[in-house]
Amino acid sequence: MKRKPIIIIVLVVFIAAVVTVFFLNKEKILGKAGVKGYAKTEAAAEPCECETNWFPHEQTPSPAEGDGSPFDTSSTTNCIFHQWSWQKFLWVTKPMPSGNPLFLDSLDVVSPEMEPVAPQLGLKLVLSSINQAGPEGILVSNPKVVPGKTAGDTVYYSIHVNKILHDKAIIAASEINSGKVPYSNLETFPVGSFELKVSWISTDAIPKEKIAEYFVTKAAFKNKQGQYVAKSVALLGMHVVGVVKNHPEFIWATFEHKEMAPIYDWKNNSVTSSKEMLLYESGTTSGLKGIKWDRVNKKPLEPYKAFVLYEYGVPKVINTNAYMTTSQAEPANFDNIDTINKCVASKLTDVFKNYFYNGSIWLNTDGLTPDQQAQTIVKSQISSVLPDSLARGSANLANITMETYTQTFKDSIHKINVGNLANCFSCHQSQNFDTTRGIGKSPLYLSHVFESYLYTTKPKPATAKNANLKAKRIEETKVLKLKQFDEVFVRRNK
């Protein structure tokens, strides 16, 4: 054989090998080259661990969020959002000299309209809100979890905001209501702004031998007669929502107490528990009745059967254990959440070791300027988790105690697909609910607390004679929010 044919054969074999290597590794190669959209296929190069300086819990520092933080970059990783979420939760719950966690001592308790909630009976934690978002469902515990109990207890909610968010909200509302800033605008909350929503239940709902596993404090409950009664309450769940550099859409993180409800088994298309759980009566069920609210009769379609639709908010395909294809790489994201949960649990020694991180959601804003980030929020369908969309993290994020009846907008398990998954951005949109002013959009409207405050503080009409105008407007906000929910979310997902 002559030399020339041998050289040609060698070249052909070499080129074939190069092409094979490229296609086997094209996502890594293209990702390193900076191709837009690579974040969705990001693989976890290293386990997503907690940091040693978070412990002991009494000394957890506030996470870095601004200049020089992990978010001060044009190329983020999935893990840093999970790390921020856990560290922020540990920081807001760290014990203070008073014996209270930081959030009860240092944050303002406000109404859904950002009105200050005055202490009652000498207690700062005052609980009167029981309605969830959307269809205004009310979550009641399974009475059978406590032997001899015949009626469940209602879950209550409190809202807490920090000074950065509060001060910006007051200024922004004043400027919008006076016309200085247009109703549609690109204003955003500053880095460091955050709010918490916390779910509580009377300790009467929890077996005596289990109470030590919950954070317990005293609260003033508003009863049906409008009177306040002091009760011991247990913390069930918490939304931790905050702004970091390059993410004016907020990071939406959620935490829950362990073992309150079972997780739907997508492979076997059912959910079951052999024991009584706080929110789920023992037995097996299938379908969505346990997490659907009957607005006519004002009760769940199937009482005491609340369950978690997707573990860590990561959707799966029915009759399989396969992950649904979304805008976020799986199982990398799921594994990161699971790894950091185990890491924190192994190091915590106080009562908060019994709580876990159920995931978070944010947007891919890598490489965008602040103006482009704001434009993205008002111009994009931010709740979409279709491949190549911007949402990252847990594609169907929900808290079992706060979004019990909005984990999906569909009426059948079989109708759920990647195009109609529900998450925080499904309801927290940039579009206003007060359409009497015309449709307006702003990143500020992602906060329902701000938008309700904006509505209740708008100028009083010259013809208005109602002395209880603010009270009337508070009721109007509830109607408008429900109307928006019906028109934008329910209709879209039929």
C-alpha positions in Angstrom: 0.0 0.0 0.0 1.3 3.4 -0.9 1.9 6.2 1.7 -0.8 8.6 0.3 -3.8 6.3 0.9 -2.5 5.5 4.4 -2.4 9.3 5.2 -5.9 9.8 3.9 -7.3 6.9 6.0 -5.6 8.3 9.1 -7.0 11.8 8.4 -10.5 10.3 8.0 -10.3 8.4 11.2 -9.0 11.5 13.1 -11.8 13.7 11.7 -14.4 11.1 12.7 -13.1 10.9 16.2 -13.1 14.7 16.6 -16.7 15.0 15.3 -17.8 12.2 17.7 -16.1 13.9 20.7 -17.8 17.2 19.8 -21.3 15.8 19.6 -20.9 13.8 22.8 -19.7 16.9 24.6 -21.3 19.8 22.7 -23.3 21.2 25.6 -20.1 21.5 27.7 -18.1 22.9 24.7 -20.8 25.4 23.7 -21.4 26.4 27.3 -17.8 27.2 27.9 -17.9 29.3 24.7 -20.7 31.4 26.3 -23.6 30.3 24.1 -26.8 32.0 25.4 -29.2 29.5 27.2 -26.4 27.3 28.5 -27.6 27.9 32.1 -30.5 25.6 31.6 -28.2 22.6 30.8 -25.8 23.3 33.6 -24.5 20.2 35.3 -23.4 20.4 38.9 -19.6 20.1 38.7 -19.4 19.8 42.5 -21.9 19.0 45.2 -23.9 22.1 46.4 -22.9 22.3 50.0 -23.6 24.6 52.9 -20.9 26.8 54.3 -19.1 26.3 57.6 -19.5 29.9 58.7 -23.3 29.5 58.8 -22.8 27.5 62.0 -23.5 27.6 64.9 -27.0 28.9 64.1 -26.6 31.7 66.7 -23.8 33.2 64.5 -25.2 32.8 61.0 -24.2 36.0 59.0 -26.5 37.6 56.5 -25.7 36.4 53.0 -23.7 38.6 50.6 -26.1 40.1 48.1 -24.6 43.2 46.5 -21.2 44.3 45.0 -18.6 41.5 45.4 -21.3 38.9 46.2 -21.6 35.6 44.2 -24.4 37.4 42.2 -22.0 40.2 41.1 -21.1 38.3 37.9 -22.3 37.8 34.4 -22.3 34.0 34.7 -24.1 32.5 37.7 -24.4 28.9 38.9 -27.5 27.1 40.1 -26.0 26.4 43.5 -25.5 30.0 44.6 -29.2 30.6 44.6 -29.8 27.6 46.8 -27.0 28.7 49.1 -28.5 32.2 49.4 -31.9 30.7 50.2 -30.7 28.5 53.0 -28.4 31.1 54.5 -31.1 33.8 54.4 -33.5 31.4 56.2 -30.9 30.6 58.8 -30.2 34.3 59.3 -33.8 35.3 59.7 -34.4 32.4 62.2 -31.2 32.7 64.2 -31.9 33.0 67.9 -31.5 36.4 69.5 -30.8 37.2 73.2 -34.6 37.7 73.7 -35.1 34.1 72.7 -37.0 35.1 69.6 -35.7 34.4 66.1 -34.3 37.5 64.3 -37.4 38.0 62.1 -39.8 38.4 65.1 -37.5 40.9 66.8 -36.2 42.9 63.8 -38.9 42.9 61.0 -42.2 44.8 60.9 -45.4 42.8 61.0 -47.7 44.1 58.3 -51.1 43.4 56.8 -51.4 42.3 53.1 -51.8 46.0 52.4 -48.5 46.8 54.2 -50.3 48.5 57.1 -48.5 48.2 60.4 -50.0 45.5 62.6 -50.2 46.8 66.1 -49.3 44.4 69.0 -52.2 42.9 70.9 -52.2 41.5 74.4 -48.5 42.5 74.6 -47.7 40.2 71.7 -46.0 41.4 68.5 -47.1 38.4 66.5 -50.8 39.0 65.7 -52.6 36.6 63.5 -55.9 37.2 61.7 -55.3 36.2 58.0 -56.4 32.7 57.0 -57.1 33.0 53.2 -54.6 31.7 50.7 -53.9 33.4 47.4 -56.0 32.8 44.3 -59.3 31.1 45.2 -58.9 32.1 48.9 -58.7 28.6 50.1 -58.5 27.9 53.9 -56.2 25.1 55.1 -57.4 23.0 58.1 -55.3 20.4 59.8 -56.2 16.7 60.0 -57.9 16.2 63.4 -57.0 12.5 63.5 -53.3 13.3 64.0 -54.2 14.1 67.6 -56.0 11.2 69.4 -59.5 12.1 70.5 -59.6 15.4 68.5 -62.7 15.9 66.4 -62.1 19.1 64.5 -59.0 20.4 62.7 -57.3 23.8 63.3 -57.0 26.6 60.8 -53.6 27.7 59.4 -52.9 31.4 59.9 -50.4 33.7 58.1 -48.2 36.6 58.9 -46.2 39.0 56.7 -42.9 40.6 57.7 -41.0 43.2 55.7 -37.6 44.8 56.2 -36.9 48.6 56.3 -35.3 48.6 52.8 -38.4 47.2 51.1 -40.8 49.2 53.3 -39.1 52.6 52.6 -38.9 52.0 48.9 -42.5 51.0 48.8 -43.7 54.2 50.5 -41.6 56.4 48.2 -42.6 54.5 45.0 -46.3 54.6 45.9 -46.2 58.3 46.6 -44.4 59.0 43.3 -46.8 56.8 41.2 -49.9 58.1 42.9 -48.8 61.7 42.4 -48.0 61.2 38.7 -44.3 61.8 39.2 -43.6 58.3 38.1 -45.9 56.7 35.4 -48.0 53.7 36.3 -46.0 51.6 33.9 -42.4 52.0 34.9 -39.1 50.2 35.3 -38.6 50.9 39.0 -37.2 48.0 41.1 -36.7 47.3 44.7 -33.1 47.8 45.9 -30.7 45.0 46.7 -31.3 43.8 50.3 -35.1 44.2 50.1 -36.9 41.2 51.4 -40.2 40.0 52.8 -41.4 36.9 54.6 -44.7 35.1 54.6 -45.0 32.7 57.5 -47.6 30.0 58.2 -48.7 29.1 61.8 -51.0 26.8 63.5 -52.2 26.4 67.1 -50.1 23.8 69.0 -53.5 22.1 69.8 -53.2 20.7 66.3 -50.0 18.9 67.0 -49.5 15.7 69.1 -47.8 16.6 72.4 -44.9 14.3 71.7 -44.2 16.2 68.5 -44.5 19.8 69.7 -40.8 19.9 70.6 -39.9 19.4 66.9 -41.5 22.8 66.0 -40.5 26.3 66.6 -43.2 27.5 69.1 -44.1 31.0 70.2 -47.0 33.0 71.5 -49.4 34.9 69.2 -52.6 36.9 69.5 -55.3 35.2 67.5 -58.3 37.1 66.2 -61.3 35.0 66.8 -64.7 35.0 65.0 -66.0 37.6 67.5 -63.2 40.0 66.5 -61.5 39.5 69.9 -57.9 38.6 70.4 -56.9 35.5 72.4 -53.3 34.6 73.3 -52.3 31.1 72.0 -49.2 29.0 71.6 -48.5 28.6 67.8 -46.1 26.4 65.8 -44.3 27.6 62.7 -45.2 25.4 59.7 -43.7 27.1 56.7 -42.0 30.3 55.4 -41.5 32.1 52.1 -38.2 33.9 52.0 -38.3 36.4 49.1 -35.4 38.8 48.5 -33.5 41.0 46.0 -29.9 40.4 45.2 -27.6 42.1 42.7 -28.7 41.5 39.1 -32.0 39.9 40.2 -34.7 42.6 40.7 -37.3 39.8 40.2 -36.5 38.5 43.7 -35.3 35.0 44.6 -38.5 33.2 45.7 -37.5 30.5 48.3 -39.7 28.4 50.4 -39.3 26.3 53.6 -41.5 23.7 55.3 -41.6 21.6 58.4 -40.9 17.9 57.7 -43.5 15.2 57.3 -46.7 17.4 57.2 -48.0 15.8 54.0 -47.0 13.0 51.6 -45.6 13.5 48.1 -47.6 12.4 45.1 -46.2 9.2 43.6 -46.1 10.0 39.8 -44.9 6.5 38.9 -48.0 4.8 40.5 -50.3 7.8 39.9 -51.4 8.0 43.6 -50.5 9.4 47.0 -50.6 7.4 50.2 -49.7 7.5 53.9 -49.9 4.6 56.3 -50.0 7.1 59.3 -52.0 10.2 60.2 -50.1 13.3 59.1 -50.8 17.0 60.0 -52.4 17.8 56.7 -53.2 14.3 55.3 -55.5 11.7 56.7 -54.1 8.2 56.4 -55.0 6.2 53.3 -54.6 6.4 49.6 -56.0 8.8 47.0 -55.4 9.7 43.4 -56.1 12.8 41.3 -56.2 16.4 42.4 -59.3 16.6 44.7 -57.2 17.0 47.9 -55.5 20.1 46.5 -58.5 21.7 44.7 -60.7 24.3 46.4 -64.4 24.3 46.0 -65.2 28.0 45.8 -69.0 27.5 46.0 -69.0 25.4 49.1 -65.8 26.9 50.5 -64.0 23.7 51.2 -61.5 21.3 49.6 -63.0 18.8 47.1 -61.5 16.2 49.4 -60.9 17.3 53.0 -57.8 16.4 55.0 -56.0 15.1 51.9 -53.6 17.8 51.1 -50.4 16.6 49.5 -47.2 17.8 47.8 -47.6 17.7 44.0 -43.9 17.7 43.2 -40.9 17.1 45.6 -38.8 20.3 45.7 -41.1 21.7 43.1 -39.4 19.7 40.4 -42.0 18.2 38.0 -42.2 14.6 36.8 -43.9 12.8 34.0 -47.0 10.8 35.0 -46.6 7.0 35.2 -42.8 7.4 35.3 -40.0 8.7 37.6 -38.7 10.8 34.7 -38.2 14.5 35.1 -40.2 16.7 32.9 -38.2 18.7 30.3 -38.2 22.3 31.4 -36.0 25.4 31.3 -34.0 24.0 34.2 -31.5 21.1 34.0 -32.6 18.1 36.0 -31.6 16.2 38.0 -28.8 18.7 38.7 -31.1 21.3 40.3 -33.0 18.6 42.3 -29.7 17.1 43.5 -28.4 20.5 44.5 -31.4 21.1 46.7 -31.2 17.6 48.2 -27.5 17.9 48.9 -27.7 21.3 50.6 -30.6 20.1 52.7 -28.6 17.2 54.0 -25.6 19.4 54.6 -27.6 21.9 56.8 -29.4 19.1 58.6 -26.2 17.5 59.6 -24.9 20.7 61.2 -28.0 22.3 62.8 -28.6 21.4 66.5 -31.7 23.5 67.3 -35.4 23.1 66.4 -34.8 24.4 62.9 -33.1 21.1 61.9 -36.7 19.9 61.5 -37.4 22.3 58.6 -36.3 21.8 55.1 -35.7 23.9 51.9 -38.3 23.0 49.3 -36.7 25.0 46.5 -36.6 28.4 44.9 -37.2 30.1 41.6 -35.6 33.1 39.8 -34.8 34.3 36.3 -31.7 33.9 34.2 -30.5 37.5 33.9 -26.8 36.6 33.1 -25.1 39.3 31.1 -28.0 41.8 31.3 -27.7 45.4 32.4 -30.0 46.6 35.2 -32.3 48.3 32.6 -32.4 45.1 30.5 -33.2 43.1 33.7 -36.2 45.4 34.4 -37.3 45.2 30.7 -37.1 41.4 30.9 -39.5 41.3 33.8 -42.2 43.5 32.2 -41.9 42.1 28.6 -41.4 38.4 29.2 -43.7 35.6 30.3 -41.6 35.0 33.4 -43.7 32.1 34.7 -43.0 30.0 31.6 -40.7 27.1 32.2 -40.7 25.9 28.6 -37.3 25.0 27.2 -35.4 28.2 26.4 -37.5 30.3 28.7 -35.9 32.4 31.5 -37.2 30.8 34.7 -34.6 28.8 36.7 -34.8 26.6 39.8 -38.0 24.7 40.8 -40.3 24.9 37.9 -43.5 24.1 39.9 -42.6 25.7 43.2 -45.2 25.8 45.9 -45.5 25.6 49.7 -47.9 23.0 51.0 -49.1 25.4 53.7 -49.5 28.5 51.5 -50.2 27.4 48.0 -52.1 24.2 48.9 -54.8 24.8 46.3 -52.8 26.5 43.6 -50.1 23.9 43.1 -51.7 23.4 39.7 -54.4 25.3 37.7 -55.5 22.1 36.0 -58.5 19.9 37.1 -56.8 16.6 36.1 -53.4 15.1 36.7 -53.4 14.0 33.1 -53.8 17.6 31.8 -50.6 18.9 33.5 -47.7 19.5 31.1 -44.7 21.8 30.8 -46.8 24.5 29.2 -49.2 24.9 32.2 -47.0 24.3 35.3 -47.6 26.7 38.2 -45.0 28.6 40.3 -44.5 31.8 42.2 -44.3 33.8 39.0 -47.7 32.5 37.9 -49.3 35.0 40.3 -46.5 37.4 41.1 -46.5 39.2 37.7 -45.5 42.6 36.6 -49.0 43.5 35.5 -51.2 45.5 37.8 -54.6 44.3 39.2 -56.0 47.8 39.4 -57.1 48.1 35.7 -59.2 51.2 36.5 -56.0 53.1 35.7 -55.5 51.1 32.6 -53.1 48.2 32.3 -49.8 49.0 33.8 -46.6 47.0 34.2 -43.7 47.4 36.6 -41.2 45.1 38.4 -42.6 46.6 41.6 -45.9 44.9 41.1 -44.3 41.5 41.6 -44.8 42.3 45.3 -48.5 41.8 46.2 -47.9 43.7 49.4 -46.6 46.8 47.5 -49.4 46.7 44.9 -52.1 46.5 47.6 -50.4 49.4 49.4 -50.4 51.4 46.2 -54.1 50.8 45.7 -55.2 51.6 49.2 -53.1 54.9 49.3 -54.1 56.3 45.9 -55.6 59.8 46.0 -59.1 60.1 47.4 -61.7 61.1 44.7 -63.0 64.6 45.1 -66.6 63.2 45.2 -65.8 60.5 47.8 -67.7 60.9 51.1 -67.1 57.5 52.5 -65.3 57.9 55.9 -64.2 54.3 55.7 -62.6 54.6 52.3 -59.4 52.7 53.3 -61.5 49.8 54.6 -63.5 49.8 51.4 -60.4 49.8 49.3 -58.9 46.8 51.3 -62.0 44.8 50.4 -61.7 46.0 46.8 -58.1 44.7 46.5 -59.4 41.2 47.4 -62.0 41.4 44.7 -59.5 42.7 42.1 -56.9 40.1 42.9 -59.5 37.3 42.6 -60.6 38.8 39.3 -57.0 38.9 38.0 -56.5 35.3 39.1 -59.6 34.2 37.2 -59.0 36.1 34.1 -55.2 35.7 33.8 -54.4 32.3 35.4 -57.5 30.2 35.5 -58.7 31.1 32.0 -55.3 30.6 30.5 -55.0 27.1 31.9 -58.4 25.7 31.0 
